Amino acid sequence: MEQSVIYQICGWVASIGLVLGYLPQAIQTIRTRNTDGISLPGFLMMAVGGFCFMMQGLLHKPEILWALLITNFITTVCSLIIFGIKMYNDYYKKK
């Protein structure tokens, strides 16, 4: 196999693994709205990191790194949603 094919396969396998590992927790948190055990700075930094990796995949030359872009788009959106739920929960629990 050519090296670029192996490179692409590794990227897609890693992307699928990360999304499948992250998505169940994100879905459960979004569904239950339970954010008691979630670190607010942690999810904010995950969103920032995901956004930066998304930009890296988008700006990569000569071609877009689709595995990097798609994976980090999904995790960034989920992190921002969970961050919003956490902010909402923390704000209303203090009242």
All heavy atoms as an XYZ file, in Angstrom:
751
protein
N       0.835     -1.189      0.000
C       0.000      0.000      0.000
C       0.878      1.251      0.000
O       1.907      1.289      0.660
C      -0.886      0.004      1.242
C      -2.360     -0.105      0.932
S      -3.391      0.196      2.362
C      -3.741     -1.476      2.841
N       0.413      2.238     -0.676
C       1.127      3.505     -0.724
C       1.009      4.215      0.624
O       0.011      4.087      1.332
C       0.520      4.367     -1.826
C       1.326      5.597     -2.124
C       0.708      6.394     -3.245
O       0.238      5.794     -4.222
O       0.696      7.626     -3.119
N       2.021      4.991      0.974
C       2.049      5.650      2.276
C       0.876      6.599      2.468
O       0.307      6.677      3.554
C       3.359      6.406      2.459
C       3.503      7.007      3.838
C       4.843      7.662      4.052
O       5.708      7.624      3.193
N       5.020      8.247      5.213
N       0.462      7.336      1.433
C      -0.647      8.278      1.587
C      -1.968      7.550      1.836
O      -2.834      8.071      2.527
C      -0.766      9.184      0.356
O      -1.127      8.441     -0.780
N      -2.116      6.345      1.305
C      -3.333      5.567      1.559
C      -3.369      5.136      3.020
O      -4.403      5.230      3.687
C      -3.410      4.349      0.612
C      -4.568      3.443      0.975
C      -3.513      4.801     -0.838
N      -2.237      4.673      3.531
C      -2.156      4.281      4.944
C      -2.414      5.497      5.830
O      -3.121      5.406      6.839
C      -0.777      3.649      5.247
C      -0.640      2.336      4.490
C      -0.595      3.439      6.746
C       0.741      1.737      4.527
N      -1.878      6.627      5.448
C      -2.087      7.887      6.175
C      -3.575      8.223      6.235
O      -4.100      8.572      7.293
C      -1.292      8.982      5.449
C      -1.424     10.366      6.025
C      -0.697     10.746      7.143
C      -2.256     11.304      5.422
C      -0.800     12.026      7.653
C      -2.361     12.587      5.927
C      -1.636     12.937      7.040
O      -1.746     14.206      7.542
N      -4.266      8.118      5.111
C      -5.709      8.406      5.063
C      -6.507      7.405      5.896
O      -7.419      7.788      6.627
C      -6.205      8.389      3.613
C      -5.724      9.543      2.781
C      -6.346     10.855      3.220
O      -7.498     10.905      3.645
N      -5.583     11.921      3.123
N      -6.165      6.134      5.800
C      -6.877      5.108      6.570
C      -6.704      5.359      8.062
O      -7.676      5.301      8.827
C      -6.389      3.698      6.179
C      -6.854      3.361      4.756
C      -6.886      2.648      7.168
C      -6.245      2.092      4.188
N      -5.487      5.649      8.489
C      -5.236      5.943      9.914
C      -6.038      7.158     10.368
O      -6.604      7.163     11.470
C      -3.752      6.171     10.165
S      -2.773      4.685     10.135
N      -6.097      8.184      9.544
C      -6.864      9.383      9.888
C      -8.344      9.099     10.054
O      -8.969      9.551     11.010
N      -8.915      8.338      9.128
C     -10.344      8.032      9.213
C     -10.662      7.089     10.367
O     -11.677      7.257     11.052
C     -10.857      7.476      7.898
C     -11.080      8.558      6.901
C     -10.311      8.853      5.811
C     -12.126      9.537      6.920
N     -10.815      9.950      5.155
C     -11.934     10.388      5.807
C     -13.205      9.794      7.765
C     -12.771     11.454      5.527
C     -14.047     10.852      7.480
C     -13.831     11.670      6.384
N      -9.806      6.092     10.607
C     -10.028      5.179     11.738
C      -9.957      5.952     13.052
O     -10.801      5.772     13.946
C      -9.027      4.005     11.711
C      -9.063      3.210     13.014
C      -9.313      3.096     10.530
N      -8.980      6.842     13.184
C      -8.867      7.669     14.391
C     -10.084      8.570     14.538
O     -10.630      8.716     15.642
C      -7.595      8.512     14.329
N     -10.543      9.155     13.464
C     -11.703     10.047     13.502
C     -12.958      9.307     13.945
O     -13.702      9.779     14.800
C     -11.942     10.667     12.127
O     -10.873     11.494     11.785
N     -13.184      8.168     13.355
C     -14.367      7.371     13.707
C     -14.284      6.929     15.155
O     -15.267      7.006     15.904
C     -14.510      6.177     12.747
C     -14.879      6.694     11.346
C     -15.550      5.187     13.253
C     -14.745      5.666     10.245
N     -13.104      6.484     15.589
C     -12.929      6.067     16.979
C     -13.177      7.190     17.964
O     -13.839      6.992     18.991
N     -12.679      8.377     17.663
C     -12.881      9.519     18.560
C     -14.358      9.910     18.644
O     -14.877     10.168     19.731
C     -12.050     10.714     18.104
C     -10.564     10.614     18.401
C      -9.810     11.753     17.731
C     -10.316     10.636     19.891
N     -15.018      9.955     17.516
C     -16.433     10.330     17.527
C     -17.258      9.275     18.255
O     -18.117      9.600     19.076
C     -16.957     10.566     16.097
C     -18.469     10.687     16.088
C     -16.332     11.810     15.500
N     -17.007      7.991     17.966
C     -17.764      6.929     18.628
C     -17.468      6.864     20.121
O     -18.321      6.440     20.903
C     -17.476      5.581     17.968
C     -18.024      5.411     16.556
C     -17.636      4.046     15.994
C     -19.532      5.609     16.510
N     -16.285      7.284     20.536
C     -15.959      7.323     21.960
C     -16.549      8.527     22.670
O     -16.895      8.461     23.847
N     -16.706      9.614     21.971
C     -17.160     10.876     22.564
C     -18.678     11.041     22.498
O     -19.297     11.554     23.419
C     -16.481     12.033     21.832
C     -16.777     13.383     22.398
C     -16.180     13.802     23.577
C     -17.661     14.248     21.775
C     -16.457     15.050     24.103
C     -17.932     15.494     22.289
C     -17.321     15.885     23.452
O     -17.601     17.111     23.966
N     -19.269     10.603     21.407
C     -20.682     10.849     21.156
C     -21.635     10.251     22.195
O     -22.585     10.924     22.591
C     -21.037     10.362     19.754
C     -22.069     11.150     18.990
C     -21.819     12.639     19.030
C     -22.147     10.665     17.554
N     -21.438      9.017     22.670
C     -22.381      8.483     23.670
C     -22.475      9.345     24.929
O     -23.566      9.582     25.447
C     -21.820      7.094     23.989
C     -21.060      6.719     22.775
C     -20.470      8.003     22.252
N     -21.330      9.828     25.418
C     -21.351     10.687     26.605
C     -22.037     12.013     26.304
O     -22.809     12.527     27.111
C     -19.933     10.937     27.117
C     -19.890     11.763     28.377
C     -20.556     11.062     29.549
O     -20.280      9.896     29.806
N     -21.426     11.742     30.262
N     -21.759     12.566     25.143
C     -22.387     13.832     24.761
C     -23.896     13.661     24.634
O     -24.667     14.490     25.125
C     -21.793     14.332     23.446
N     -24.335     12.591     24.007
C     -25.775     12.341     23.848
C     -26.445     12.171     25.201
O     -27.517     12.732     25.448
C     -26.019     11.114     22.944
C     -25.629     11.450     21.501
C     -27.466     10.653     23.014
C     -25.584     10.249     20.573
N     -25.818     11.409     26.099
C     -26.398     11.207     27.424
C     -26.491     12.529     28.188
O     -27.503     12.812     28.824
C     -25.568     10.210     28.227
C     -26.143      9.973     29.615
C     -25.311      9.009     30.419
O     -24.281      8.519     29.972
N     -25.752      8.717     31.629
N     -25.466     13.338     28.112
C     -25.480     14.624     28.810
C     -26.541     15.549     28.228
O     -27.269     16.211     28.969
C     -24.092     15.289     28.728
O     -23.127     14.411     29.306
C     -24.072     16.613     29.462
N     -26.646     15.582     26.911
C     -27.657     16.432     26.270
C     -29.057     15.937     26.603
O     -29.951     16.728     26.885
C     -27.415     16.481     24.750
C     -26.110     17.231     24.457
C     -28.587     17.133     24.027
C     -25.608     17.063     23.028
N     -29.253     14.628     26.606
C     -30.568     14.050     26.883
C     -30.996     14.254     28.334
O     -32.130     14.641     28.613
C     -30.566     12.561     26.543
C     -31.940     11.921     26.649
C     -31.920     10.455     26.292
N     -31.483     10.301     24.909
C     -30.828      9.243     24.456
N     -30.521      8.253     25.269
N     -30.472      9.165     23.194
N     -30.089     13.998     29.283
C     -30.449     14.067     30.704
C     -30.277     15.461     31.295
O     -30.824     15.746     32.352
C     -29.584     13.101     31.536
O     -28.213     13.497     31.460
C     -29.754     11.668     31.065
N     -29.496     16.308     30.637
C     -29.173     17.653     31.129
C     -28.431     17.627     32.463
O     -28.353     18.609     33.176
C     -30.426     18.518     31.287
C     -31.246     18.657     30.042
C     -30.679     19.748     29.202
N     -31.630     20.122     28.144
C     -31.270     20.313     26.905
N     -30.025     20.202     26.561
N     -32.143     20.645     25.998
N     -27.865     16.464     32.816
C     -27.109     16.322     34.055
C     -25.648     16.673     33.784
O     -24.951     15.952     33.088
C     -27.224     14.896     34.588
C     -26.490     14.718     35.902
O     -25.876     15.643     36.419
N     -26.565     13.520     36.445
N     -25.206     17.778     34.347
C     -23.829     18.238     34.131
C     -23.051     18.346     35.442
O     -22.039     19.045     35.499
C     -23.837     19.610     33.432
O     -24.572     20.536     34.232
C     -24.433     19.528     32.046
N     -23.519     17.669     36.475
C     -22.891     17.789     37.799
C     -21.416     17.405     37.793
O     -20.603     18.043     38.448
C     -23.632     16.940     38.830
C     -25.007     17.518     39.152
O     -25.206     18.724     38.927
O     -25.881     16.749     39.601
N     -21.036     16.371     37.064
C     -19.659     15.907     37.082
C     -18.795     16.469     35.967
O     -17.706     15.965     35.727
N     -19.257     17.495     35.301
C     -18.542     18.031     34.147
C     -17.759     19.277     34.534
O     -18.266     20.164     35.205
C     -19.528     18.355     33.008
C     -20.091     17.057     32.447
C     -18.875     19.171     31.921
C     -21.109     17.244     31.368
N     -16.535     19.323     34.071
C     -15.673     20.477     34.306
C     -15.964     21.543     33.253
O     -15.799     21.298     32.056
C     -14.212     20.044     34.222
O     -13.370     21.154     34.105
N     -16.388     22.714     33.701
C     -16.688     23.812     32.786
C     -15.455     24.246     31.986
O     -15.521     24.316     30.753
C     -17.279     24.986     33.571
C     -17.895     26.109     32.773
C     -19.056     25.612     31.931
C     -18.374     27.196     33.716
N     -14.306     24.497     32.642
C     -13.121     24.857     31.861
C     -12.683     23.738     30.915
O     -12.201     23.991     29.817
C     -12.043     25.120     32.916
C     -12.780     25.381     34.177
C     -14.055     24.605     34.088
N     -12.874     22.499     31.337
C     -12.496     21.360     30.498
C     -13.260     21.332     29.190
O     -12.679     21.159     28.119
N     -14.574     21.506     29.254
C     -15.373     21.482     28.027
C     -15.145     22.721     27.185
O     -15.204     22.658     25.960
C     -16.854     21.271     28.343
C     -17.239     19.832     28.233
C     -17.051     18.975     29.288
C     -17.750     19.320     27.059
C     -17.371     17.638     29.195
C     -18.071     17.979     26.941
C     -17.884     17.139     28.013
N     -14.863     23.836     27.815
C     -14.540     25.034     27.045
C     -13.232     24.821     26.278
O     -13.138     25.143     25.083
C     -14.422     26.253     27.964
C     -14.058     27.563     27.264
C     -15.111     27.926     26.215
C     -13.918     28.674     28.283
N     -12.236     24.257     26.939
C     -10.957     24.008     26.268
C     -11.094     22.939     25.184
O     -10.426     23.012     24.147
C      -9.883     23.608     27.284
C      -9.499     24.742     28.214
S      -9.132     26.300     27.377
C      -7.743     25.867     26.385
N     -11.967     21.952     25.385
C     -12.208     20.955     24.341
C     -12.826     21.613     23.117
O     -12.484     21.264     21.982
C     -13.098     19.827     24.866
C     -12.384     18.898     25.815
S     -13.446     17.644     26.535
C     -13.936     16.728     25.094
N     -13.716     22.557     23.330
C     -14.330     23.270     22.212
C     -13.293     24.112     21.478
O     -13.254     24.118     20.239
C     -15.490     24.140     22.701
N     -12.434     24.798     22.222
C     -11.385     25.614     21.602
C     -10.413     24.717     20.824
O     -10.053     25.008     19.673
C     -10.637     26.456     22.658
C      -9.390     27.091     22.081
C     -11.557     27.516     23.239
N      -9.991     23.630     21.436
C      -9.081     22.703     20.768
C      -9.698     22.094     19.521
O      -9.052     21.989     18.473
N     -10.959     21.695     19.623
C     -11.653     21.140     18.466
C     -11.763     22.147     17.338
O     -11.579     21.811     16.161
N     -12.048     23.398     17.684
C     -12.150     24.447     16.671
C     -10.802     24.654     15.974
O     -10.731     24.780     14.750
C     -12.635     25.757     17.296
C     -12.717     26.880     16.315
C     -13.772     26.959     15.424
C     -11.734     27.850     16.262
C     -13.850     27.984     14.502
C     -11.796     28.884     15.342
C     -12.856     28.952     14.464
N      -9.726     24.662     16.760
C      -8.391     24.856     16.174
C      -8.018     23.687     15.265
O      -7.470     23.896     14.173
C      -7.350     25.032     17.273
S      -7.505     26.606     18.135
N      -8.313     22.457     15.676
C      -8.053     21.308     14.806
C      -8.923     21.357     13.551
O      -8.494     20.965     12.474
C      -8.303     19.994     15.543
C      -7.127     19.512     16.337
C      -7.297     19.080     17.637
C      -5.858     19.465     15.787
C      -6.226     18.621     18.380
C      -4.775     19.004     16.526
C      -4.963     18.579     17.823
N     -10.143     21.849     13.696
C     -11.032     21.998     12.547
C     -10.423     22.977     11.546
O     -10.408     22.721     10.340
C     -12.399     22.497     13.035
C     -13.515     22.302     12.084
S     -15.108     22.650     12.847
C     -14.947     24.338     13.330
N      -9.898     24.073     12.037
C      -9.258     25.053     11.159
C      -7.995     24.472     10.513
O      -7.713     24.733      9.346
C      -8.898     26.326     11.941
C     -10.092     27.153     12.365
S     -11.002     27.819     10.956
C     -12.364     26.689     10.817
N      -7.254     23.676     11.268
C      -6.067     23.042     10.710
C      -6.456     22.122      9.556
O      -5.805     22.130      8.512
C      -5.338     22.244     11.785
C      -4.070     21.580     11.281
C      -3.397     20.737     12.344
O      -3.985     20.416     13.372
N      -2.155     20.371     12.096
N      -7.510     21.340      9.728
C      -7.964     20.462      8.655
C      -8.455     21.236      7.455
O      -8.237     20.835      6.306
N      -9.094     22.369      7.703
C      -9.631     23.188      6.618
C      -8.526     23.926      5.861
O      -8.577     24.036      4.634
C     -10.636     24.197      7.189
C     -11.380     25.065      6.196
C     -12.254     24.210      5.295
C     -12.232     26.079      6.932
N      -7.530     24.405      6.565
C      -6.483     25.220      5.958
C      -5.293     24.416      5.439
O      -4.369     24.989      4.869
C      -5.994     26.267      6.965
C      -7.063     27.255      7.437
C      -6.523     28.123      8.552
C      -7.589     28.096      6.287
N      -5.294     23.110      5.651
C      -4.175     22.271      5.203
C      -4.040     22.330      3.687
O      -5.014     22.254      2.957
C      -4.399     20.828      5.645
C      -3.258     19.925      5.341
N      -3.194     19.195      4.189
C      -2.137     19.641      6.040
C      -2.085     18.491      4.188
N      -1.426     18.744      5.312
N      -2.839     22.507      3.219
C      -2.580     22.577      1.780
C      -1.759     21.364      1.375
O      -0.931     20.920      2.147
C      -1.824     23.871      1.427
C      -2.578     25.128      1.782
C      -3.821     25.287      0.960
C      -4.528     26.576      1.357
N      -5.883     26.630      1.047
N      -1.946     20.783      0.253
C      -2.740     21.213     -0.888
C      -4.195     20.770     -0.835
O      -4.990     21.159     -1.676
C      -2.024     20.555     -2.075
C      -1.472     19.293     -1.517
C      -1.112     19.615     -0.078
N      -4.557     19.950      0.137
C      -5.946     19.498      0.189
C      -6.472     19.566      1.614
O      -5.711     19.551      2.576
C      -6.073     18.065     -0.331
C      -5.290     17.062      0.487
C      -5.293     15.670     -0.099
O      -5.302     15.548     -1.332
O      -5.288     14.719      0.693
N      -7.777     19.649      1.731
C      -8.428     19.675      3.042
C      -8.309     18.295      3.671
O      -8.490     17.281      3.007
C      -9.907     20.077      2.896
C     -10.015     21.519      2.408
C     -10.666     19.884      4.194
C     -11.426     21.954      2.078
N      -8.013     18.255      4.965
C      -7.986     16.990      5.703
C      -9.390     16.728      6.240
O      -9.747     17.176      7.331
C      -6.961     17.046      6.838
C      -5.511     17.249      6.431
C      -4.629     17.378      7.656
C      -5.042     16.110      5.550
N     -10.182     16.027      5.451
C     -11.596     15.845      5.775
C     -11.812     15.107      7.088
O     -12.728     15.434      7.843
C     -12.310     15.143      4.631
C     -12.471     16.054      3.463
C     -11.760     16.038      2.307
C     -13.370     17.164      3.362
N     -12.155     17.064      1.486
C     -13.154     17.773      2.105
C     -14.326     17.710      4.204
C     -13.862     18.886      1.687
C     -15.032     18.812      3.787
C     -14.799     19.385      2.544
N     -11.009     14.085      7.369
C     -11.178     13.335      8.621
C     -11.004     14.259      9.823
O     -11.790     14.229     10.774
C     -10.181     12.177      8.681
N      -9.992     15.091      9.787
C      -9.725     16.030     10.874
C     -10.835     17.078     10.986
O     -11.305     17.394     12.089
C      -8.374     16.706     10.637
C      -7.760     17.504     11.762
C      -7.435     16.600     12.947
C      -6.497     18.181     11.290
N     -11.275     17.579      9.871
C     -12.312     18.615      9.841
C     -13.648     18.093     10.361
O     -14.259     18.693     11.248
C     -12.465     19.149      8.415
C     -13.527     20.225      8.205
C     -13.153     21.493      8.948
C     -13.687     20.512      6.726
N     -14.093     16.961      9.842
C     -15.408     16.414     10.212
C     -15.434     15.988     11.673
O     -16.373     16.313     12.407
C     -15.783     15.245      9.282
C     -16.025     15.776      7.868
C     -17.000     14.499      9.800
C     -16.119     14.698      6.807
N     -14.402     15.271     12.107
C     -14.347     14.813     13.500
C     -14.397     15.977     14.468
O     -15.160     15.965     15.436
C     -13.048     14.021     13.739
O     -13.027     12.912     12.879
C     -12.934     13.566     15.174
N     -13.605     16.978     14.219
C     -13.540     18.093     15.147
C     -14.735     19.019     15.039
O     -15.081     19.700     15.998
C     -12.212     18.825     14.996
C     -11.116     18.000     15.606
O     -11.038     17.874     16.810
N     -10.298     17.387     14.775
N     -15.412     19.034     13.908
C     -16.674     19.765     13.819
C     -17.703     19.128     14.744
O     -18.364     19.826     15.525
C     -17.195     19.784     12.374
C     -18.529     20.448     12.250
C     -18.625     21.833     12.272
C     -19.687     19.699     12.151
C     -19.863     22.455     12.180
C     -20.921     20.314     12.057
C     -21.010     21.696     12.065
N     -17.812     17.809     14.690
C     -18.775     17.089     15.541
C     -18.452     17.292     17.014
O     -19.330     17.627     17.814
C     -18.797     15.590     15.183
C     -19.376     15.397     13.783
C     -19.603     14.795     16.213
C     -19.175     14.002     13.216
N     -17.184     17.100     17.398
C     -16.833     17.232     18.813
C     -16.927     18.678     19.293
O     -17.297     18.921     20.445
C     -15.425     16.665     19.098
O     -14.465     17.328     18.278
C     -15.377     15.169     18.836
N     -16.632     19.644     18.426
C     -16.743     21.049     18.819
C     -18.196     21.431     19.058
O     -18.528     22.075     20.069
C     -16.130     21.976     17.752
O     -14.745     21.648     17.610
C     -16.265     23.436     18.129
N     -19.085     21.020     18.172
C     -20.509     21.325     18.339
C     -21.036     20.681     19.622
O     -21.722     21.335     20.413
C     -21.323     20.868     17.106
C     -22.811     20.920     17.370
C     -20.972     21.732     15.899
N     -20.692     19.413     19.848
C     -21.137     18.745     21.075
C     -20.570     19.426     22.316
O     -21.289     19.617     23.305
C     -20.733     17.272     21.057
S     -21.648     16.271     19.893
N     -19.302     19.806     22.274
C     -18.693     20.481     23.423
C     -19.365     21.815     23.711
O     -19.592     22.167     24.871
C     -17.199     20.712     23.172
O     -16.507     19.503     23.138
N     -19.690     22.565     22.659
C     -20.355     23.853     22.853
C     -21.773     23.678     23.409
O     -22.203     24.457     24.262
C     -20.377     24.646     21.559
C     -19.024     25.193     21.105
C     -19.130     25.800     19.716
C     -18.493     26.203     22.105
N     -22.479     22.665     22.943
C     -23.823     22.398     23.468
C     -23.738     22.036     24.944
O     -24.484     22.566     25.777
C     -24.522     21.288     22.661
C     -24.858     21.788     21.261
C     -25.784     20.799     23.377
C     -25.321     20.696     20.304
N     -22.823     21.136     25.292
C     -22.672     20.722     26.688
C     -22.185     21.896     27.539
O     -22.644     22.081     28.674
C     -21.729     19.513     26.796
C     -22.404     18.304     26.142
C     -21.358     19.221     28.241
C     -21.507     17.103     25.957
N     -21.298     22.715     27.016
C     -20.848     23.910     27.721
C     -22.038     24.824     28.008
O     -22.190     25.335     29.121
C     -19.794     24.643     26.887
C     -19.309     25.912     27.509
C     -18.380     25.886     28.525
C     -19.782     27.136     27.072
C     -17.921     27.060     29.098
C     -19.334     28.319     27.641
C     -18.406     28.281     28.658
N     -22.909     25.016     27.039
C     -24.100     25.843     27.230
C     -25.036     25.273     28.278
O     -25.554     26.005     29.130
N     -25.255     23.960     28.236
C     -26.106     23.308     29.238
C     -25.485     23.460     30.622
O     -26.184     23.752     31.606
C     -26.318     21.819     28.888
C     -27.149     21.690     27.606
C     -27.008     21.083     30.032
C     -27.185     20.274     27.046
N     -24.184     23.272     30.715
C     -23.479     23.411     32.002
C     -23.601     24.835     32.534
O     -23.877     25.040     33.722
C     -22.002     23.026     31.818
C     -21.147     23.199     33.037
C     -21.442     22.176     34.098
C     -20.415     22.269     35.219
N     -20.853     21.555     36.399
N     -23.419     25.836     31.679
C     -23.567     27.234     32.100
C     -24.986     27.496     32.596
O     -25.183     28.123     33.629
C     -23.235     28.179     30.948
C     -21.780     28.220     30.561
S     -20.748     28.975     31.801
C     -21.321     30.651     31.735
N     -25.974     27.001     31.865
C     -27.365     27.183     32.242
C     -27.638     26.515     33.593
O     -28.243     27.130     34.479
C     -28.266     26.573     31.150
C     -29.732     26.655     31.459
C     -30.459     27.795     31.160
C     -30.403     25.576     32.022
C     -31.817     27.865     31.441
C     -31.751     25.633     32.300
C     -32.451     26.786     32.017
O     -33.796     26.859     32.286
N     -27.210     25.273     33.739
C     -27.427     24.551     35.000
C     -26.739     25.245     36.176
O     -27.321     25.383     37.240
C     -26.937     23.101     34.897
C     -27.842     22.245     34.063
O     -28.945     22.640     33.699
N     -27.374     21.052     33.726
N     -25.507     25.655     35.990
C     -24.774     26.307     37.074
C     -25.402     27.646     37.442
O     -25.474     28.015     38.612
C     -23.311     26.508     36.707
C     -22.525     25.202     36.703
O     -23.090     24.156     37.084
O     -21.340     25.238     36.325
N     -25.885     28.386     36.465
C     -26.500     29.687     36.713
C     -27.795     29.529     37.513
O     -28.021     30.230     38.488
C     -26.778     30.408     35.400
C     -27.499     31.718     35.584
C     -26.821     32.850     36.051
C     -28.848     31.838     35.309
C     -27.481     34.055     36.230
C     -29.518     33.033     35.484
C     -28.838     34.142     35.945
O     -29.487     35.316     36.124
N     -28.642     28.583     37.123
C     -29.926     28.441     37.784
C     -29.840     27.675     39.097
O     -30.717     27.784     39.936
C     -30.954     27.800     36.851
C     -31.471     28.829     35.882
C     -31.068     28.829     34.555
C     -32.333     29.822     36.294
C     -31.525     29.798     33.672
C     -32.799     30.794     35.429
C     -32.383     30.781     34.123
O     -32.836     31.735     33.262
N     -28.786     26.887     39.327
C     -28.620     26.204     40.602
C     -28.197     27.194     41.688
O     -28.439     26.963     42.856
C     -27.616     25.082     40.492
C     -28.171     23.852     39.828
C     -27.173     22.743     39.840
C     -27.781     21.512     39.189
N     -26.830     20.407     39.137
N     -27.540     28.272     41.303
C     -27.090     29.270     42.285
C     -28.225     30.170     42.725
O     -28.122     30.841     43.736
C     -25.947     30.103     41.687
C     -24.676     29.333     41.545
C     -23.562     30.183     41.008
C     -22.301     29.361     40.858
N     -21.200     30.130     40.300
N     -29.298     30.229     41.963
C     -30.433     31.090     42.323
C     -31.286     30.459     43.386
O     -31.454     29.337     43.549
C     -31.290     31.381     41.083
C     -30.684     32.460     40.238
C     -31.663     32.855     39.189
C     -31.225     34.183     38.603
N     -32.182     34.722     37.699
